[in-house]
Each structure stands twice: as structure tokens, then as C-alpha cells.
């Protein structure tokens, strides 16, 4: 009975791995759950310490196998053929959202709101298109703005009055 518990545990973990790599519309996942539950029942019916060991192994290896499968999925045949490569925006806008870009050179600079800022939107400041936010006041597109504050990747602007 103890052997069957661990055979079913291994089968369940392999089925979890297969569920990530091959689309089965939940069939492999259901079979994995059934194998893990059946293995738990077999472990419960075995000697007293087997069930505790079974649960510890299942609760450690289950997330490890799932994380490994999800990490490897983009490199699999199915992942390569059914996911889009690269970014979904032009390379010149890659730093526009913050993502580690340095905005210190924009402190106090002026620019133009590219979109309506209600209170967030995009602005052209110097030669850069960046995501900005106001202090709460709406700013129309095309209005001149000035950078008030930079906190990490958050750029706070205000509308310049003519």
C-alpha cells in the first residue's frame, strides 16, 4: 500500500507537469488531482507515519514541479509556437513607463501633455515620452506642463498657466 501511495504521487506530479506543457482542457489536471487524492488515501491506509510523509512530500514537490513547469513553458514547443516574442510596443517607448529608467534629468523641466491627464496620462518632456500624473487636477491634451516631483518612476506634473 505504501508503494502505491508514492507511485500515485509521482504520477500526479508528472501529470501536473504535462498539464502545463500540453493543452488538455483540464483533463490532465483532473487526472493529476485524482492521482494525488488516491495516493493520499493509499498513504492513509498504510502505516501511521506514511501519510504525514506523503503530505510533506506532496506539499513541497507540488509547487516546485508547477513552478518549474511554468518557468520552462516559454521554451517548450507549445510555448514557442503560441506566445508572441518580444515586447508589444516600439523599442523607443520601452523606457517610457519607468522600468528602471532614470528620470532625474527631468526635474523641473517643462513639456506638453500628449493625452488628457485625469490625473494620469502621457507627456512629452524634453525629448522623452513619459507616463505622468498630476496632483489631482485634470489637464487637457496639448497643455504645457512642468515637472514638480520625481519619486522613483512616478513623475508628478502641474499645468503651466499662461
DSSP file (Angstrom, degrees, kcal/mol; ACC not computed):
  #  RESIDUE AA STRUCTURE BP1 BP2  ACC     N-H-->O    O-->H-N    N-H-->O    O-->H-N    TCO  KAPPA ALPHA  PHI   PSI    X-CA   Y-CA   Z-CA
    1    1 A X     >        0   0    0      0, 0.0     4,-1.6     0, 0.0    45,-0.1   0.000 360.0 360.0 360.0 -37.0    0.0    0.0    0.0
    2    2 A X  H  >  +     0   0    0      1,-0.2     4,-1.6     2,-0.2     5,-0.2   0.897 360.0  52.3 -65.0 -40.1    2.9    2.3    0.8
    3    3 A X  H  > S+     0   0    0      1,-0.2     4,-2.3     2,-0.2    -1,-0.2   0.910 107.0  52.5 -61.8 -43.1    4.4    1.8   -2.7
    4    4 A X  H  > S+     0   0    0      1,-0.2     4,-2.6     2,-0.2     5,-0.2   0.858 104.2  57.6 -63.2 -34.7    1.1    2.6   -4.4
    5    5 A X  H  X S+     0   0    0     -4,-1.6     4,-1.8     1,-0.2    -1,-0.2   0.933 111.7  40.3 -60.6 -45.3    0.9    5.9   -2.5
    6    6 A X  H  X S+     0   0    0     -4,-1.6     4,-2.4     2,-0.2    -2,-0.2   0.817 112.9  54.4 -77.3 -29.8    4.3    7.1   -3.8
    7    7 A X  H  X S+     0   0    0     -4,-2.3     4,-2.4     2,-0.2    -2,-0.2   0.924 111.7  45.5 -65.2 -44.0    3.6    5.7   -7.3
    8    8 A X  H  X S+     0   0    0     -4,-2.6     4,-2.5     2,-0.2    -2,-0.2   0.854 111.0  53.7 -67.8 -34.5    0.4    7.7   -7.4
    9    9 A X  H  X S+     0   0    0     -4,-1.8     4,-2.2    -5,-0.2    -2,-0.2   0.946 111.1  45.3 -62.8 -48.3    2.2   10.8   -6.0
   10   10 A X  H  X S+     0   0    0     -4,-2.4     4,-2.3     1,-0.2    -2,-0.2   0.900 112.9  51.1 -62.0 -41.0    4.8   10.6   -8.8
   11   11 A X  H  X S+     0   0    0     -4,-2.4     4,-2.4     1,-0.2    -1,-0.2   0.907 109.7  50.5 -63.3 -41.3    2.1   10.0  -11.4
   12   12 A X  H  X S+     0   0    0     -4,-2.5     4,-1.9     2,-0.2    -2,-0.2   0.897 110.7  48.6 -63.6 -40.5    0.2   13.1  -10.1
   13   13 A X  H  X S+     0   0    0     -4,-2.2     4,-2.1     2,-0.2    -1,-0.2   0.891 111.6  49.3 -67.8 -38.8    3.3   15.2  -10.3
   14   14 A X  H  X S+     0   0    0     -4,-2.3     4,-2.5     1,-0.2    -2,-0.2   0.897 110.1  51.5 -65.9 -39.1    4.1   14.1  -13.8
   15   15 A X  H  X S+     0   0    0     -4,-2.4     4,-2.2     2,-0.2    -2,-0.2   0.859 107.5  52.7 -66.7 -34.6    0.5   14.8  -14.8
   16   16 A X  H  X S+     0   0    0     -4,-1.9     4,-1.3     2,-0.2    -1,-0.2   0.931 110.2  48.7 -62.6 -44.8    0.8   18.3  -13.4
   17   17 A X  H  X S+     0   0    0     -4,-2.1     4,-1.4     1,-0.2     3,-0.3   0.917 112.5  47.6 -60.3 -44.9    3.9   18.8  -15.4
   18   18 A X  H  X S+     0   0    0     -4,-2.5     4,-2.7     1,-0.2    -1,-0.2   0.846 103.8  61.9 -66.5 -34.2    2.2   17.5  -18.6
   19   19 A X  H  < S+     0   0    0     -4,-2.2     5,-0.3     1,-0.2    -1,-0.2   0.861 105.2  47.6 -60.9 -35.9   -0.9   19.8  -17.9
   20   20 A X  H  < S+     0   0    0     -4,-1.3    -1,-0.2    -3,-0.3    -2,-0.2   0.895 118.4  39.3 -72.1 -39.5    1.3   22.8  -18.3
   21   21 A X  H  < S+     0   0    0     -4,-1.4     2,-0.5     1,-0.2    57,-0.2   0.773 116.9  45.4 -85.6 -27.2    3.0   21.7  -21.5
   22   22 A X  S  < S-     0   0    0     -4,-2.7     2,-0.5    -5,-0.1    -1,-0.2  -0.968  81.7-126.2-123.6 124.7    0.1   20.1  -23.3
   23   23 A X        +     0   0    0     -2,-0.5    -3,-0.1     1,-0.2    -4,-0.1  -0.536  42.6 154.1 -69.6 118.1   -3.3   21.7  -23.6
   24   24 A X    >   -     0   0    0     -2,-0.5     3,-1.5    -5,-0.3    -1,-0.2   0.258  58.4-116.1-126.9   8.8   -5.8   19.1  -22.4
   25   25 A X  T 3  S-     0   0    0      1,-0.3    -2,-0.1    -6,-0.1    -6,-0.0   0.845  79.3 -49.5  56.6  36.5   -8.6   21.5  -21.3
   26   26 A X  T 3> S+     0   0    0     -7,-0.1     4,-2.3     4,-0.0    -1,-0.3   0.359 112.3 113.8  90.4  -4.5   -8.2   20.3  -17.7
   27   27 A X  H <> S+     0   0    0     -3,-1.5     4,-2.4     2,-0.2     5,-0.2   0.950  81.9  43.2 -65.9 -47.8   -8.3   16.6  -18.3
   28   28 A X  H  > S+     0   0    0      1,-0.2     4,-2.4     2,-0.2    -1,-0.2   0.875 113.9  52.5 -65.5 -36.2   -4.6   16.0  -17.3
   29   29 A X  H  > S+     0   0    0      2,-0.2     4,-2.4     1,-0.2    -1,-0.2   0.892 109.7  48.4 -64.9 -39.4   -5.2   18.4  -14.3
   30   30 A X  H  X S+     0   0    0     -4,-2.3     4,-2.4     2,-0.2    -2,-0.2   0.905 112.1  48.7 -66.5 -41.8   -8.2   16.4  -13.2
   31   31 A X  H  X S+     0   0    0     -4,-2.4     4,-2.6     2,-0.2    -2,-0.2   0.887 110.4  52.3 -64.4 -37.9   -6.3   13.1  -13.5
   32   32 A X  H  X S+     0   0    0     -4,-2.4     4,-2.6     2,-0.2    -2,-0.2   0.933 110.1  47.7 -62.9 -46.0   -3.4   14.7  -11.5
   33   33 A X  H  X S+     0   0    0     -4,-2.4     4,-2.4     1,-0.2    -2,-0.2   0.913 112.4  49.9 -61.0 -42.3   -5.8   15.7   -8.7
   34   34 A X  H  X S+     0   0    0     -4,-2.4     4,-2.8     2,-0.2    -2,-0.2   0.903 110.9  48.8 -62.6 -41.6   -7.3   12.2   -8.8
   35   35 A X  H  X S+     0   0    0     -4,-2.6     4,-2.5     2,-0.2    -2,-0.2   0.911 112.3  48.3 -65.8 -41.3   -3.9   10.5   -8.6
   36   36 A X  H  X S+     0   0    0     -4,-2.6     4,-1.9     2,-0.2    -2,-0.2   0.899 114.2  45.9 -66.2 -39.4   -2.8   12.8   -5.7
   37   37 A X  H  X S+     0   0    0     -4,-2.4     4,-2.2     2,-0.2    -2,-0.2   0.926 113.3  49.0 -68.4 -43.9   -6.0   12.1   -3.8
   38   38 A X  H  X S+     0   0    0     -4,-2.8     4,-2.4     1,-0.2    -2,-0.2   0.893 110.8  51.4 -62.5 -38.7   -5.8    8.4   -4.5
   39   39 A X  H  X S+     0   0    0     -4,-2.5     4,-2.5     1,-0.2    -1,-0.2   0.887 108.4  51.9 -63.7 -38.2   -2.2    8.4   -3.3
   40   40 A X  H  X S+     0   0    0     -4,-1.9     4,-2.2     2,-0.2    -2,-0.2   0.890 109.3  49.3 -63.5 -39.4   -3.3   10.2   -0.1
   41   41 A X  H  X S+     0   0    0     -4,-2.2     4,-1.9     2,-0.2    -2,-0.2   0.915 111.5  48.9 -65.7 -42.8   -5.9    7.5    0.5
   42   42 A X  H  X S+     0   0    0     -4,-2.4     4,-0.7     1,-0.2    -2,-0.2   0.903 112.3  48.5 -62.7 -40.2   -3.3    4.8    0.0
   43   43 A X  H >< S+     0   0    0     -4,-2.5     8,-0.5     1,-0.2     3,-0.5   0.872 108.8  53.8 -67.4 -36.1   -0.9    6.6    2.4
   44   44 A X  H 3< S+     0   0    0     -4,-2.2    -1,-0.2     1,-0.2    -2,-0.2   0.869 109.6  48.1 -64.5 -36.8   -3.7    7.0    5.0
   45   45 A X  H 3< S+     0   0    0     -4,-1.9    -1,-0.2    -5,-0.1    -2,-0.2   0.594 104.8  73.0 -81.6 -11.1   -4.4    3.2    4.9
   46   46 A X  S << S-     0   0    0     -4,-0.7    -3,-0.1    -3,-0.5     5,-0.1   0.066 106.7 -40.0 -83.5-159.5   -0.7    2.4    5.2
   47   47 A X    >>  -     0   0    0      1,-0.1     3,-1.3     2,-0.0     4,-0.7  -0.219  66.4-103.6 -63.3 157.8    1.4    2.7    8.4
   48   48 A X  H 3> S+     0   0    0      1,-0.3     4,-0.7     2,-0.2     3,-0.3   0.821 117.0  48.4 -57.7 -37.7    0.8    5.8   10.5
   49   49 A X  H 3> S+     0   0    0      1,-0.2     4,-1.9     2,-0.2    -1,-0.3   0.644  95.4  74.4 -80.1 -12.8    3.9    7.8    9.5
   50   50 A X  H <> S+     0   0    0     -3,-1.3     4,-2.9     1,-0.2    -1,-0.2   0.902  92.9  52.0 -68.2 -41.3    3.4    7.2    5.8
   51   51 A X  H  X S+     0   0    0     -4,-0.7     4,-2.6    -8,-0.5    -1,-0.2   0.906 110.1  48.4 -63.9 -42.0    0.5    9.7    5.4
   52   52 A X  H  X S+     0   0    0     -4,-0.7     4,-2.3     2,-0.2    -1,-0.2   0.918 113.9  46.6 -63.6 -43.6    2.5   12.5    7.1
   53   53 A X  H  X S+     0   0    0     -4,-1.9     4,-2.5     2,-0.2     5,-0.2   0.916 111.3  52.5 -63.7 -42.8    5.5   11.8    4.9
   54   54 A X  H  X S+     0   0    0     -4,-2.9     4,-2.8     1,-0.2    -2,-0.2   0.930 110.2  47.8 -58.2 -48.3    3.2   11.7    1.9
   55   55 A X  H  X S+     0   0    0     -4,-2.6     4,-2.8     1,-0.2    -1,-0.2   0.909 111.2  50.2 -62.6 -42.6    1.7   15.1    2.7
   56   56 A X  H  X S+     0   0    0     -4,-2.3     4,-1.2     2,-0.2     5,-0.2   0.927 113.9  45.0 -62.4 -43.7    5.1   16.8    3.3
   57   57 A X  H  X S+     0   0    0     -4,-2.5     4,-3.2     1,-0.2     5,-0.4   0.924 114.8  48.3 -65.6 -43.5    6.4   15.5    0.0
   58   58 A X  H  X S+     0   0    0     -4,-2.8     4,-2.0     1,-0.2     5,-0.3   0.902 111.5  49.1 -64.9 -41.3    3.3   16.5   -1.8
   59   59 A X  H  < S+     0   0    0     -4,-2.8     4,-0.4    -5,-0.2    -1,-0.2   0.697 119.0  39.2 -75.0 -17.9    3.2   20.0   -0.3
   60   60 A X  H  X S+     0   0    0     -4,-1.2     4,-1.3    -3,-0.3    -2,-0.2   0.876 121.6  38.9 -91.7 -50.2    6.8   20.6   -1.2
   61   61 A X  H  X S+     0   0    0     -4,-3.2     4,-3.0    -5,-0.2     5,-0.3   0.801 105.7  66.4 -75.0 -28.5    7.1   18.9   -4.6
   62   62 A X  H  X S+     0   0    0     -4,-2.0     4,-2.2    -5,-0.4    -1,-0.2   0.968 108.9  36.1 -57.8 -57.0    3.7   20.1   -5.9
   63   63 A X  H  > S+     0   0    0     -4,-0.4     4,-2.7    -5,-0.3     5,-0.2   0.854 117.1  54.6 -65.6 -33.0    4.6   23.8   -6.0
   64   64 A X  H  X S+     0   0    0     -4,-1.3     4,-2.4     2,-0.2    -2,-0.2   0.940 110.8  44.4 -65.4 -45.9    8.2   23.0   -7.1
   65   65 A X  H  X S+     0   0    0     -4,-3.0     4,-2.5     2,-0.2    -2,-0.2   0.912 115.0  49.1 -64.5 -42.7    7.0   21.0  -10.1
   66   66 A X  H  X S+     0   0    0     -4,-2.2     4,-2.5    -5,-0.3     5,-0.2   0.930 112.4  47.1 -63.2 -46.0    4.4   23.6  -11.0
   67   67 A X  H  X S+     0   0    0     -4,-2.7     4,-2.2     1,-0.2    -2,-0.2   0.905 112.6  50.4 -62.8 -41.3    6.9   26.5  -10.8
   68   68 A X  H  X S+     0   0    0     -4,-2.4     4,-2.1    -5,-0.2    -1,-0.2   0.924 111.2  48.4 -61.8 -44.6    9.4   24.5  -12.8
   69   69 A X  H  X S+     0   0    0     -4,-2.5     4,-1.3     1,-0.2    -2,-0.2   0.918 112.6  47.3 -64.4 -43.2    6.9   23.8  -15.5
   70   70 A X  H  X S+     0   0    0     -4,-2.5     4,-0.5     1,-0.2    -1,-0.2   0.847 111.9  51.2 -67.6 -32.7    5.7   27.4  -15.7
   71   71 A X  H  < S+     0   0    0     -4,-2.2     3,-0.3    -5,-0.2    -1,-0.2   0.876 115.8  41.1 -69.1 -37.5    9.3   28.6  -15.9
   72   72 A X  H >X S+     0   0    0     -4,-2.1     3,-1.3     1,-0.2     4,-0.6   0.613  91.4  90.5 -86.0 -13.3   10.1   26.2  -18.7
   73   73 A X  H >< S+     0   0    0     -4,-1.3     3,-1.7     1,-0.3     6,-0.5   0.881  80.5  55.8 -55.3 -46.0    6.9   26.7  -20.6
   74   74 A X  T 3< S+     0   0    0     -4,-0.5    -1,-0.3    -3,-0.3    -2,-0.1   0.774 108.9  50.1 -60.2 -22.4    8.1   29.6  -22.8
   75   75 A X  T <4 S+     0   0    0     -3,-1.3    -1,-0.3    -4,-0.2    -2,-0.2   0.532  93.1  97.7 -90.3  -7.8   11.0   27.3  -24.0
   76   76 A X  S <X S-     0   0    0     -3,-1.7     4,-2.7    -4,-0.6     5,-0.2  -0.278  88.9-107.6 -77.8 167.4    8.7   24.4  -24.9
   77   77 A X  H  > S+     0   0    0      1,-0.2     4,-1.7     2,-0.2     5,-0.2   0.938 121.7  44.5 -58.9 -48.3    7.4   23.6  -28.4
   78   78 A X  H  > S+     0   0    0    -57,-0.2     4,-1.6     1,-0.2    -1,-0.2   0.909 113.6  50.5 -64.7 -42.4    3.9   24.7  -27.5
   79   79 A X  H  > S+     0   0    0     -6,-0.5     4,-0.7     1,-0.2    -1,-0.2   0.890 110.4  49.0 -64.0 -40.0    5.2   27.8  -25.7
   80   80 A X  H  < S+     0   0    0     -4,-2.7    -1,-0.2     1,-0.2    -2,-0.2   0.847 116.5  42.7 -67.8 -33.6    7.4   28.9  -28.6
   81   81 A X  H  < S+     0   0    0     -4,-1.7    -1,-0.2    -5,-0.2    -2,-0.2   0.689 120.0  39.1 -88.4 -18.7    4.6   28.5  -31.1
   82   82 A X  H  < S+     0   0    0     -4,-1.6     2,-0.4    -5,-0.2    -1,-0.2   0.252 102.0  70.8-121.8  14.3    1.7   30.0  -29.1
   83   83 A X  S  < S-     0   0    0     -4,-0.7     2,-0.3    -3,-0.2     0, 0.0  -0.974  81.0-114.8-125.5 147.9    3.3   33.0  -27.4
   84   84 A X        -     0   0    0     -2,-0.4     2,-0.2     1,-0.1    -2,-0.1  -0.581  29.2-128.3 -80.7 137.8    4.4   36.2  -29.0
   85   85 A X        +     0   0    0     -2,-0.3    -1,-0.1    -5,-0.1    -5,-0.0  -0.508  64.3   0.1 -81.4 154.5    8.1   37.0  -28.9
   86   86 A X  S    S-     0   0    0     -2,-0.2     2,-0.1     2,-0.1    -2,-0.1  -0.066 100.5 -35.6  72.5-168.0    9.4   40.4  -27.7
   87   87 A X        -     0   0    0      2,-0.2     4,-0.1     1,-0.1    -2,-0.0  -0.432  42.5-131.4 -89.4 165.0    7.6   43.4  -26.4
   88   88 A X  S    S+     0   0    0     -2,-0.1     2,-0.3     2,-0.1    -1,-0.1   0.181  86.1  59.1-101.7  15.7    4.2   44.7  -27.6
   89   89 A X  S    S-     0   0    0      1,-0.0    -2,-0.2     2,-0.0     5,-0.1  -0.946  97.3 -80.4-139.8 160.5    5.4   48.3  -28.0
   90   90 A X    >   -     0   0    0     -2,-0.3     3,-1.7     1,-0.1     4,-0.2  -0.259  39.0-120.4 -62.0 147.7    8.1   50.1  -30.0
   91   91 A X  G >  S+     0   0    0      1,-0.3     3,-1.5     2,-0.2     4,-0.3   0.811 110.4  63.2 -59.4 -31.2   11.6   49.9  -28.6
   92   92 A X  G 3  S+     0   0    0      1,-0.3    -1,-0.3     2,-0.1     3,-0.2   0.713 104.8  47.7 -69.9 -16.3   11.8   53.7  -28.3
   93   93 A X  G X  S+     0   0    0     -3,-1.7     3,-1.3     1,-0.2     4,-0.5   0.337  81.2 102.0 -99.6   6.1    8.9   53.6  -25.8
   94   94 A X  T <  S+     0   0    0     -3,-1.5     3,-0.4     1,-0.3    -1,-0.2   0.853  87.3  40.0 -60.6 -36.4   10.4   50.9  -23.7
   95   95 A X  T >  S+     0   0    0     -4,-0.3     3,-1.1    -3,-0.2    -1,-0.3   0.434  91.3  92.4 -91.4   0.7   11.7   53.3  -21.0
   96   96 A X  T <  S+     0   0    0     -3,-1.3    35,-1.7     1,-0.3    -1,-0.2   0.809  83.1  51.9 -67.0 -29.5    8.5   55.4  -21.1
   97   97 A X  T 3  S-     0   0    0     -4,-0.5     2,-0.6    -3,-0.4    -1,-0.3   0.458 116.7-104.6 -89.4   0.6    6.8   53.5  -18.4
   98   98 A X    X   +     0   0    0     -3,-1.1     3,-5.1     1,-0.2    -1,-0.1  -0.624  57.6 159.1 115.3 -74.1    9.5   53.6  -15.8
   99   99 A X  T 3  S-     0   0    0     -2,-0.6    -1,-0.2     1,-0.3    -3,-0.1   0.571  90.4 -43.2  22.5  41.6   11.0   50.1  -15.8
  100  100 A X  T 3  S+     0   0    0      1,-0.3    -1,-0.3    -3,-0.1    -5,-0.1   0.456  98.7 147.5  93.6   0.5   14.3   51.2  -14.3
  101  101 A X    <   -     0   0    0     -3,-5.1     2,-0.6    -6,-0.2    -1,-0.3  -0.375  50.2-120.6 -70.3 150.8   14.7   54.4  -16.4
  102  102 A X        +     0   0    0      1,-0.1     3,-0.2    -2,-0.1    -1,-0.1  -0.837  32.8 173.0 -96.2 119.5   16.4   57.4  -14.8
  103  103 A X    >   +     0   0    0     -2,-0.6     3,-2.1    49,-0.3     4,-0.3   0.277  47.3 107.4-107.8   8.8   14.2   60.4  -14.7
  104  104 A X  G >  S+     0   0    0      1,-0.3     3,-1.3     2,-0.2    -1,-0.1   0.824  73.9  61.7 -59.3 -31.6   16.4   62.7  -12.6
  105  105 A X  G 3  S+     0   0    0      1,-0.2    -1,-0.3    -3,-0.2    -2,-0.1   0.607  95.9  62.2 -71.6  -9.5   17.2   64.8  -15.6
  106  106 A X  G X  S+     0   0    0     -3,-2.1     3,-2.1     2,-0.1    41,-0.3   0.484  70.3 127.8 -92.8  -3.4   13.5   65.8  -16.0
  107  107 A X  T <  S-     0   0    0     -3,-1.3    41,-0.1    -4,-0.3     3,-0.1  -0.343  86.9  -1.5 -59.0 123.3   13.3   67.5  -12.6
  108  108 A X  T 3  S+     0   0    0     39,-0.5    -1,-0.3     1,-0.2    -2,-0.1   0.414 101.0 138.5  78.5  -1.8   11.8   71.0  -13.1
  109  109 A X    <   -     0   0    0     -3,-2.1    38,-2.7    37,-0.1     2,-0.3  -0.300  45.2-134.4 -75.3 160.1   11.6   70.5  -16.9
  110  110 A X  E     +A  146   0A   0     36,-0.2    16,-0.9    -3,-0.1     2,-0.2  -0.780  33.8 144.1-111.9 159.4    8.6   71.6  -18.9
  111  111 A X  E     -AB 145 125A   0     34,-2.6    34,-2.4    -2,-0.3     2,-0.4  -0.853  42.3 -81.4-165.7-159.9    6.8   69.8  -21.6
  112  112 A X  E     -AB 144 124A   0     12,-2.3    12,-3.1    32,-0.3     2,-0.5  -0.979  33.1-118.0-130.1 137.8    3.4   69.1  -23.2
  113  113 A X  E     - B   0 123A   0     30,-2.6    29,-3.7    -2,-0.4    10,-0.3  -0.632  23.3-170.7 -72.8 122.4    0.6   66.8  -22.2
  114  114 A X  S    S+     0   0    0      8,-1.9     2,-0.3    -2,-0.5     9,-0.2   0.793  73.2  22.9 -84.2 -31.1    0.2   64.3  -25.0
  115  115 A X  S    S-     0   0    0      7,-1.7    27,-0.2    25,-0.1     2,-0.2  -0.853 103.9 -79.7-126.2 163.0   -3.0   62.8  -23.6
  116  116 A X        -     0   0    0     -2,-0.3     2,-0.8    25,-0.1    24,-0.2  -0.472  43.2-139.2 -61.6 134.1   -5.6   64.2  -21.2
  117  117 A X  B     +F  139   0B   0     22,-3.1    22,-2.2    -2,-0.2     4,-0.2  -0.858  26.8 174.0 -99.8 106.4   -4.2   63.9  -17.7
  118  118 A X  S    S-     0   0    0      2,-1.3    20,-0.1    -2,-0.8    -1,-0.1  -0.463  93.0 -56.3-133.2  63.2   -7.1   62.8  -15.5
  119  119 A X  S    S+     0   0    0     18,-0.3    15,-2.2    -2,-0.1     2,-0.3  -0.954 136.2  43.3 -92.7   1.3   -5.0   62.6  -13.4
  120  120 A X  E     + C   0 133A   0     13,-0.2    -2,-1.3    16,-0.1     2,-0.3  -0.773  65.6 109.9-110.2 154.3   -2.6   60.2  -15.2
  121  121 A X  E     - C   0 132A   0     11,-2.2    11,-3.0    -2,-0.3     2,-0.4  -0.950  60.0 -59.3 176.9-157.9   -1.5   60.1  -18.8
  122  122 A X  E     - C   0 131A   0     -2,-0.3    -8,-1.9     9,-0.2    -7,-1.7  -0.876  40.5-177.1-116.1 147.5    1.5   60.7  -21.1
  123  123 A X  E     -BC 113 130A   0      7,-2.5     7,-2.7    -2,-0.4     2,-0.7  -0.982  27.5-128.3-140.0 151.6    3.5   63.8  -21.6
  124  124 A X  E     +BC 112 129A   0    -12,-3.1   -12,-2.3    -2,-0.3     2,-0.5  -0.901  31.8 178.8 -98.5 110.0    6.4   64.8  -23.9
  125  125 A X  E >   -BC 111 128A   0      3,-2.7     3,-2.2    -2,-0.7     2,-0.3  -0.968  63.3 -40.7-119.3 120.7    9.1   66.3  -21.6
  126  126 A X  T 3  S-     0   0    0    -16,-0.9   -14,-0.1    -2,-0.5   -20,-0.0  -0.501 125.1 -29.0  55.7-120.9   12.2   67.4  -23.4
  127  127 A X  T 3  S+     0   0    0     -2,-0.3     2,-0.4    -3,-0.0    -1,-0.3   0.174 120.9  93.7-107.5  18.4   12.8   64.6  -25.9
  128  128 A X  E <   -C  125   0A   0     -3,-2.2    -3,-2.7   -32,-0.0     2,-0.6  -0.901  63.2-144.5-118.7 140.4   11.1   61.8  -23.9
  129  129 A X  E     +C  124   0A   0     -2,-0.4     2,-0.3    -5,-0.2    -5,-0.2  -0.907  38.0 169.8 -97.3 117.6    7.6   60.5  -23.9
  130  130 A X  E     -C  123   0A   0     -7,-2.7    -7,-2.5    -2,-0.6     2,-0.4  -0.893  39.9-108.1-132.3 156.3    6.9   59.5  -20.2
  131  131 A X  E     +C  122   0A   0    -35,-1.7    24,-0.4    -2,-0.3     2,-0.3  -0.712  46.6 178.2 -79.9 132.1    4.0   58.4  -18.0
  132  132 A X  E     -C  121   0A   0    -11,-3.0   -11,-2.2    -2,-0.4     2,-0.3  -0.853  19.7-155.4-132.8 167.3    3.0   61.3  -15.7
  133  133 A X  E     -Cd 120 156A   0     22,-2.4    24,-2.4    -2,-0.3   -13,-0.2  -0.991  11.5-141.2-141.4 145.7    0.4   62.0  -13.0
  134  134 A X  E     - d   0 157A   0    -15,-2.2    24,-0.2    -2,-0.3     4,-0.1  -0.435  35.0-101.7 -96.0 178.1   -1.0   65.3  -11.7
  135  135 A X  S    S-     0   0    0     22,-0.5     3,-0.1    -2,-0.1    23,-0.1   0.359  84.3 -68.5 -81.0   7.4   -1.8   66.2   -8.1
  136  136 A X  S    S+     0   0    0      1,-0.5     2,-0.2   -17,-0.2   -16,-0.1   0.089 103.2 115.6 130.5 -22.2   -5.5   65.5   -8.9
  137  137 A X        -     0   0    0    -18,-0.1    -1,-0.5     1,-0.1   -18,-0.3  -0.569  67.2-116.8 -80.4 141.2   -6.4   68.4  -11.3
  138  138 A X        -     0   0    0     -2,-0.2     2,-0.4   -20,-0.1   -20,-0.2  -0.519  27.3-164.2 -76.0 144.6   -7.3   67.5  -14.8
  139  139 A X  B     -F  117   0B   0    -22,-2.2   -22,-3.1    -2,-0.2     3,-0.1  -0.998  16.2-128.0-129.8 130.2   -5.1   68.7  -17.7
  140  140 A X    >   -     0   0    0     -2,-0.4     3,-1.6   -24,-0.2   -27,-0.2  -0.364  35.2 -91.6 -74.9 156.0   -6.1   68.8  -21.3
  141  141 A X  T 3  S+     0   0    0      1,-0.2   -27,-0.2   -27,-0.1   -25,-0.1  -0.429 113.2  27.8 -64.3 139.3   -4.1   67.3  -24.0
  142  142 A X  T 3  S+     0   0    0    -29,-3.7    -1,-0.2     1,-0.3     2,-0.1   0.297  89.0 131.6  90.9  -8.5   -1.7   69.8  -25.6
  143  143 A X    <   -     0   0    0     -3,-1.6   -30,-2.6   -30,-0.1    -1,-0.3  -0.486  64.1-108.3 -77.0 146.2   -1.4   71.9  -22.4
  144  144 A X  E     -A  112   0A   0     16,-0.2    16,-2.5   -32,-0.2     2,-0.3  -0.538  41.6-172.8 -73.2 139.6    2.0   72.9  -21.2
  145  145 A X  E     -AE 111 159A   0    -34,-2.4   -34,-2.6    14,-0.3     2,-0.4  -0.910  15.3-150.2-131.3 158.7    3.1   71.1  -18.0
  146  146 A X  E     -AE 110 158A   0     12,-2.4    12,-1.9    -2,-0.3     2,-0.4  -0.987  25.9-115.2-129.3 140.4    6.1   71.4  -15.6
  147  147 A X  E     + E   0 157A   0    -38,-2.7   -39,-0.5    -2,-0.4    10,-0.3  -0.617  33.9 172.8 -76.2 124.0    7.6   68.5  -13.5
  148  148 A X  E     +     0   0A   0      8,-3.1     2,-0.3    -2,-0.4     9,-0.2   0.823  61.8   5.0 -95.3 -41.7    7.1   69.1   -9.8
  149  149 A X  E     - E   0 156A   0      7,-1.5     7,-3.0   -42,-0.0     2,-0.5  -0.998  50.8-157.5-151.6 143.0    8.3   65.9   -8.3
  150  150 A X  E     + E   0 155A   0     -2,-0.3     2,-0.5     5,-0.2     5,-0.2  -0.984  13.7 174.6-126.6 120.0   10.0   62.7   -9.2
  151  151 A X  E >   - E   0 154A   0      3,-2.7     3,-2.1    -2,-0.5     2,-0.5  -0.891  66.6 -60.0-125.2  98.0    9.6   59.6   -6.9
  152  152 A X  T 3  S-     0   0    0     -2,-0.5   -49,-0.3     1,-0.3   -54,-0.0  -0.528 122.3 -16.0  66.4-114.6   11.2   56.6   -8.4
  153  153 A X  T 3  S+     0   0    0     -2,-0.5     2,-0.6    -3,-0.1    -1,-0.3   0.235 115.8 103.3-104.9  13.3    9.3   56.1  -11.7
  154  154 A X  E <   - E   0 151A   0     -3,-2.1    -3,-2.7   -56,-0.1     2,-0.6  -0.864  51.9-167.8 -98.6 120.5    6.4   58.4  -10.7
  155  155 A X  E     - E   0 150A   0     -2,-0.6   -22,-2.4   -24,-0.4     2,-0.5  -0.941   4.5-159.2-112.9 117.4    6.6   61.8  -12.3
  156  156 A X  E     +dE 133 149A   0     -7,-3.0    -8,-3.1    -2,-0.6    -7,-1.5  -0.838  16.5 178.7 -99.5 128.9    4.2   64.4  -10.9
  157  157 A X  E     -dE 134 147A   0    -24,-2.4   -22,-0.5    -2,-0.5     2,-0.3  -0.816  15.7-156.7-124.6 164.6    3.4   67.4  -13.1
  158  158 A X  E     - E   0 146A   0    -12,-1.9   -12,-2.4    -2,-0.3     2,-0.3  -0.970  31.2-101.1-136.5 154.1    1.2   70.5  -13.0
  159  159 A X  E     - E   0 145A   0     -2,-0.3     2,-0.3   -14,-0.2   -14,-0.3  -0.553  34.0-128.6 -76.3 135.5   -0.3   72.6  -15.7
  160  160 A X        -     0   0    0    -16,-2.5     2,-0.4    -2,-0.3   -16,-0.2  -0.666  18.4-136.2 -82.1 137.0    1.6   75.8  -16.5
  161  161 A X              0   0    0     -2,-0.3   -16,-0.0     1,-0.1    -1,-0.0  -0.799 360.0 360.0 -94.9 135.9   -0.6   78.9  -16.5
  162  162 A X              0   0    0     -2,-0.4    -1,-0.1   -18,-0.0    -2,-0.0   0.496 360.0 360.0 -70.9 360.0    0.0   81.4  -19.4
